[in-house]
Amino acid sequence: MKKIDPGLDDIDRSFPGEFTPAQIARGKTLFYQRLSETGHRFYQGKIQILPKVPISGFNWFNVWYTPGVSRVSTAIRDDNTESFALSNRGNLVAVVSDSTRVLGDGDVTPAGGIGVMEGKAFLMKYLGGIDALPLCMDSRNGAGVNDPEIIIDFVRRIQHSFGAVNLEDISQPNCYRVLDALRETCLIPVWHDDAQGTASVLLAGLLNALELAGKKLPEVRIVYLGAGAANTTCCRLNIICGADPLKTVIFDKDGALTLNRTDFRDHPAFYQQWRLCRETNPEGIVKIEAAVKNADVLIAFSKPGPDTIDPRWIRIMAEKPIVFAGANPIPEIYPYAAREAGAYIVATGRGDFPNQLNNSIGFPGILKGALLVRARKITDSMAIAAAHSLAGYARRRGISVDNIVPNMTEPDLFAHEAADVGIQAILDGVAQTSMTRDEIFLKARVDIETARKAHELLIRHNIIPALPEAIIQEALEWAVGEIRKTGK
C-alpha cells in the first residue's frame, strides 16, 4: 500500500496502479467520506468561537461585560443601526437549515445537517473573513410535516442578531416559499445558496465554457436534468443573461417540463417549475434523447451518479458539447466517462476533478460584498455580477477546457468578487452604506487575510493539532479494501 501525502495533493496516484478510472473515482469518494468522519471525530467538529478583544487585566471584564456593556445596550436601543458598529453583527451570518435536503442524502433529521452547516461556516471564515453560526432547526409542525412558515417565522425572529442569513439544504417546494417570503420582508439579506449561489457559479462556468467552444449564450440549445432549487434558478439566471427559453428543455424525475405537467400546474407551491413549463420547451419535447440531440449544453443537478447521465446522450449532442454534472457527492457521470463519450468541457461540483462548479467560490465573496455595504437584500443582478466577476477573473489569468473557473485558493478572488457585488448593490439601490470599489476590495482583503493569519497562528502553536497521518492512511486503506471487495 502506498503512503498517502498528508496534503492530499496527489491522491489519484495513491491508489493501486491496476485500478481503473472508475475504481479510482469511486475510491476517492469513499476515502473522503471515511476521512471526513474520522477527522470530524478527532476534532469534534470544525469551527469554534474565539474573542476578538484583548484582556490585559481583570477590570477589562468590566469593560467588555457589565457594567460597561450597559452603554452599548442603550445605544443600540436608541438606534438599532448602531448594532452594526457596536457588535459583530455586521460580519455575522446565520446558516439556517431544517436539514431536509442535505447533499445527496435527503432528510437527515434536523441535527444531521450540522456537519454541512459547520462546513459552510468554515468556508465563510477562511475564504470570506466572515463569522457564521450554524443553526439547524426543526421545521415540523404539530402534524409532523415540514412547514415553510415555521422556518420563515424562525428567521424573522433571529434576524436582529445577524448581518445576513444563508439558507441551506431546505427541500423543495418549501425552499421557494421560504426564500421569496424572507428576501422581501427581512431587514437583512436572505440568500439561498443551493439556488442562487449554485446558479451564480454555474453561470460563470457556462460563460467561459461557451467562450472556449466559440458559441454564444443566446444561440445555444440547453438541456437541464433536474428541476429542483439549483437547476430552476440556474435556468432563470441564464435566461436573464441571454439564454433563449425557446431553446431550453428541462427534465425532472417524472419527465419533461411541458404544459401538460398538471402536477406543477395544480400545486401552487411548485410555482417556479410551472413558470418554466410555460416559458420553455415550446415544441413539447418529452424524450431526453430528442432533447439532447444537437444540444450544446447539458446541465445536471439531479440524482447522484455515476450512471444518471447516459454516455449515449453526449454522443448525439452538438459539436463541442458542454456537460455540467453537478450532483454531490457523486456527479451524474464521472468526467473520464463524459470525455470518452465526446464531451468537450466537463465540470462537476467536486474539487478533485477539473472545473469545480461549486458554490464555495460564490457565497463567501457575495455575502462579504453584501455585508460590507449593508445591503438590504441580494438581488438577481448582484448574483449575476458575481458570475461575471468570477468569469472575468478566470479569463484574466487564462482559461482552458480543464480550467474554466477560479478555485478557492486563488489570490484575492473573493475580495474582487465582494467588490463587484458590493458595487452592484449600490447601483441597485439596496445598499445602506456607500463605498468605492477600492474601499470594498481593500476591506474584504484585510478581513480575509486576518482570518487566515489567525488560523495559521493556531496551527503553528499546535492549538489546532495536525491530524495524525495514521488516520489519513487508514482511510485510504479502508477505501482500497472496499473497492477490492466489490471489484468496482
N, C-alpha and C positions, 0 to 999 in steps of 0.2 A: 504494500500500500504506500503510495506517495505521501510525503509530508506536505500538508497544505500551507500556503503562505498566509501568515496571520492577518495580512492586509487584505486578503481575498482578491488580490489583483489579477491572479491568473488561474481562476477556479476551473475553467474548462480543461486545462492541462493536468489538473489534479485527479481526474477520473481515469480509470484504466484505458490504455490505448486501444483495446479491442471494442470499446463501447461505441455504438452507432450515434449519429447526431440526435436521434430521437431519445436514446437512453441517456445521453448527457443532458439534454434539455429537461427530461423528467427528473434525472438525478439532482440537478441544481435546485429544482423546486423542492424536492424532499430535503435536501441539505439545508436550504434557507429556512424551511419550516421547523426542522429539528433544532437548528442552531438558535432560531428566534425563541423557541420555547425554553431551551436550557439557558440562554443568555438572559431572558427576562427573569427566570427563576433566580439566577445568580445575583442580579442587580435589584431584584424586586421592583420591576418597572423601569422606566427610562427618563422620567423627569422628576424634578424636585423644586421646592421654593426656597429662595435664599434672600436675605435682607439686601437692600441697596443703599443703606445709610450707615455711617460709622457709629461705633460705640467706644468712645475714648475715655469714658469714666461713668460711674454709677448714675450721676444726675442726668446723663443723656437719656436714660429711660424716661425721665420726667418730661423731656422734650418730645420724644417720639411717641410717647403714650401719655397717660394722664399725669399732671393736669394740663400740660401744654397742648395736647391734641384737641382740647375743647374748642380752641380758637379756630381750628380747621373745620370742625363740625358746624359751627355757627356761620363761618364764611361761606361754606357750601350751601347751608340752609338759605342764606340770603340771596345767593346766586348759584344755581346748580351748575352753570358752566365752569365755575371755579373748581369743580371736581376733576376737570381735565388738567388743571395746573397744580393742584394740591394733593393729588393721589396718582397712582399708576394707571388710572382708568383709561387714559388716552392711548396707552400702549398695551392694553389687556383685551384679549379676545376670549369669548366663551365658545368652546367647541361642543355643540349640543347635538345629541343623538338619542333616539329611542332604540337603536341597535337592531332595527327590523330588516335592514338590507345591507349587511356588512360584507364587503368584497364579494366573493362567490359563495359565501356560506349562509346567506339569508338571515333569518331571525335567530340571533344568538342569545336572546334574553337581554334585558337592559344592561346588566353588568358585563355581558360578553363583549361589548364594544369598547371597553376601557382601553385595551391594548392599541386599537386603531386610533382612538381619540388622543391617547398619550403620544402616539406617533405623529399625529397632526400637530400637537403642541410642541413636540421636539423639533420638527422641521420649521415651524414658525420662529422659534427662538434662534436656531442655528443659522437658518437661511435668511430670515427677515428681521432679526433683532426684536421680535415681538414676544411678549409673555402671553401664554394661553393656558386656559384651565379646562380640562375635560369634564363635561357634565353629561353623564349617561343617565337618562331619566325614563321613568315608566309611563308610557302614554296610554296604557289600557284603562278603559272606563269600567263602570260597575258591571257591565256585561262581559268583560274580558276582551273587548275589541279595541285595537289600537285606534285612538281618536285624535285626528289632527288638531281639534280645538284645545285639547289638553296641552299639546306642545306649544301652540300659539299663546295660550294663557301663561304657560311657564316662562317663555321667553320675554313676554311683555313685562312680567313681574321682576325678572332679574336684570333687565337691560340697564338699570341705573348704576350697576357696578362695572359695566364694561364699555369699551370703545367700539366694539363690533361683535357680531355673532356669526360664527361659521356653522351652518347646518351640515350635518353629515350622516350618511347611511340611514336615511328615513325612506321606508318603502313607498312605492307608488300605489295609488294616486295621492296618498297623504302629503307627499313631499311638495306637490304643486300647490295645494291649498295653503300649506304652512308658509312657503316662501312668498307667495303672492300677497297673503294677508299681512305678513310681518314687514316686508320691504316697503309697504305703503303706510304703515301705521306706527312703526317704531321710530324713536328719536335717533337711533344709530343705524349704521348699515347692517343689514342681514343678508348673508351671502350663502348660497347653496353650492358647495364646492363640487359635489358629484355632478352637478348640472352645469353651472356657469363656469366653474374652474376648468372642468374637463373640456368644455366646448371652446374655451379661450385657447388652451394649449393645442387642441386638435386643429383649430383654425390656423394657428401659426405654422404647424407642420404641413397642413394642406397647401398653404400659400407657397411655401418653399418647395414642396414636392412638385407642385404644378410648374413652378419656375424651372426646375431641373428637367421636367418632362416636356417643356416647351408648350404648355397648354394654358388656357385662360379659364378662370373660375366660371364666368357666365356661359361658357361654351361646353363644359364637360357634363357627362352623364354620371350621376352619383347614386349608388345603391347603399342604403343603410340596413344593417342587420341588427335588429333590436330597436324597440321603441319605448325604452324607459327614460328616466330623467336625463341621462347623459346624451343619448342619441337624439332625442326630441329637441334638446337645447342646442346640440351641435347643428342639427338641421336648420333650426331657426336662425342662429347666428350666421351660418354660412349663407343663407338666403339674404339676410340683411346686407351681407358683404358682397352680394352679386351672384350667388349661385342661382340657377334657374329652377324654380319649383316644378316647372313643367318637364324638366329632365331629371326629376328626382322620384325614386321609388323606395318605400320603407317597408320592412317586414318585421313582424314580431313572431312569437311562438305560434300564433294562430293564423298566420298568413300575411298577405299584403294589406297595407292600409289603403282602402278604397272607400268609395261612397256606400258600399254595401256592408261596411262594418257597423252593424246595428249595436254591437256590444259597446262601442265607443259612443255612438250617437245617443243611445238611450241611458247612458251613465254619465251624469253631469261631472262627476269627479275626474273623468278622463277627457276634459275639455281640450287639453293640449294635443292629444292624439287625434281627436275628432277634427280639430282645426287643420291638422296636416292631412287627414283624409280628404278634406275639401280642397286643399291648396295644391297637393302633389298628385303624381301618377294619373294624369288625365286620360291615358289610354286604358286604365283599369287593369294593368298587368297583375296577374295573380301567381305566376310561377317564377320562382327565383332564377331558374335557368334563362327564362326570357328576359328578365330584368338585367342580369349581369352580362348578357350577350352584347358586346361592343360598349359596355360601360367603361368609363375611365377610372372610376374610384369606387372602392368597396370599403365602407366604414362600419366596423362591427363593435358594438358594446352589448354583448348578448350572453349566451351560455358559455362558461369556460370550456376550453377545448381539451385536447388539441384537434379534435375531429369535427368541430362545428362548421368550419368553412371547408367545403369540398374543393380540393385542388382543381377538379374539372371546371369549376366555375371560373377560376382565374385564367384557365387556358383559353376561354372564349371571350375574355374581356378585350377591350380595345388595345391598340399598340401602347406599350409602356404603361401597363396597369399599375395603379397605386392601391395597396392593401394596408389598411389600418386595422389591426386586430387588438382591441383594447381591453378585453376581459381580463380580470385578475382573479386568482393568482396565476392562471394558465390562459394564455391567449387562445383565441378560437382556432388558430393554426400557428404552428411554430414557424419562425422566419425561414429556416432552411427549406421547409416543405413548400412555403409560398414562393420562394425563389426558384425552386425546382420546377414549379408549375408555370413559371414565366413572369412573376411579379417583378416590376422594375424597381419599386421602392416599397419596403415593408417597414411598418412601425408597430410597436406594441406598447403596453403600459409598464414594461419591466426594464430595469436598468442594466440587466445582464445581457440584453440584446441591443443591437444598434437601434437608434431612433426611438428613444423613450418618450412617448407622448403621455406624460403623467402630470396630473395637476400639481405635483410638487414643484414644478418650475413656474407655476402660475400664482397660487394663492399667497405665498409669502410676500411677493412684490406687490400684488394687487391690494392686499389688505394693508400693507405698510403705507402705500400711497394714499389709500382712503383714510387711514388713521392720522397721517401727518397733516392733511388738510381738513380734518374733522368733517369728512363727507357725511351727509345725512343718509345716503344710500349708495349702492354700487349699480350704476346704470349699465345697460347693454353696451353703450358706446365706450364706457370705461373698460369693460371686458374685451371689447374689440381693440381698443387702444393697447391693451396688454398683449393681445395676439400680434399686432403689428410691431410692438416693441420687441417681443421675442424673435419674431421672424427677421426683423431688421438687424438685431444683434447678431444672429447667426450668419446672415449674409455678409455683414461687415468683416467677420473673421473667416468667412468661406464656408460654403455648404457643399455636400456631396450626397450621393444616393444613400450612404450609410451615416450621414451626419446632417440631418435637416433642421434640427432644433438645438438650442444650447442644452447643456447639462447642469446639474446643481452645483458643480464645482467651479464654474467659470467666473472670473473676476468681475465684480461689480454688476453682474447680471441683474440681481434683484434691486439694487439701487437705481439702475436705469429704468427698470420696469416700474418701480414705485414712482419715479419722477414722471414718467409718461402717463401713468394712471392718475396721479395727483393733478397734473395739468388738465387732463380731460375732465376731472371732477369740477375743476374751476370753470372750464368752458361750459359744462353742462349746468352750472348754477346750483350744484348741490354741496359745494364746499363752504365751510363756515370760517375758514382761515385762508387768507391769501398768501401765497408763497411763489417765488420764481422756481423755474425748473431746477436751477443750480442749487437753490436752498433745499428743495426736497431731496435732490440727489445726495448732497453732502450730509444732511441729517440722517438719511437712511443708511448711508455708507458708514458713518460713525457708529450708529446703533448696532449694525451688523458686525462690524469689527470688534466692538466692545463685547458682544455676546460670544464671539468666537474666542477672543483672548481669555475671557473668564473661563470658558470651557477648557481651553488648553492649559490654563493655570491649575485647574482642579486635577487634570490628568498628570501634569508634571509633578505635583506634590502628592500623587497617589491617593488623593481624596476620592477620585474616580479610579479604581484599580483596573489594570488590564484584565481582560477576560483570559483565563488560563488557556494556553494552547491545547491542552489535553481535551478541553470541552469542544474546541473547534474541530480537532482531529476526530473525536468520537462522532460528531455529527456527519462528517464526511464518510467515515467507515460505515455508519449506520445506513446512510443513503445508498452507498455502493452495495451493501448487503441486501437492501430491499430490491434494488434493480436486478441483482443476480437471482434473487428468489423467484421473481416473476418473469425474468427474461425480457422485460420490456420497460 
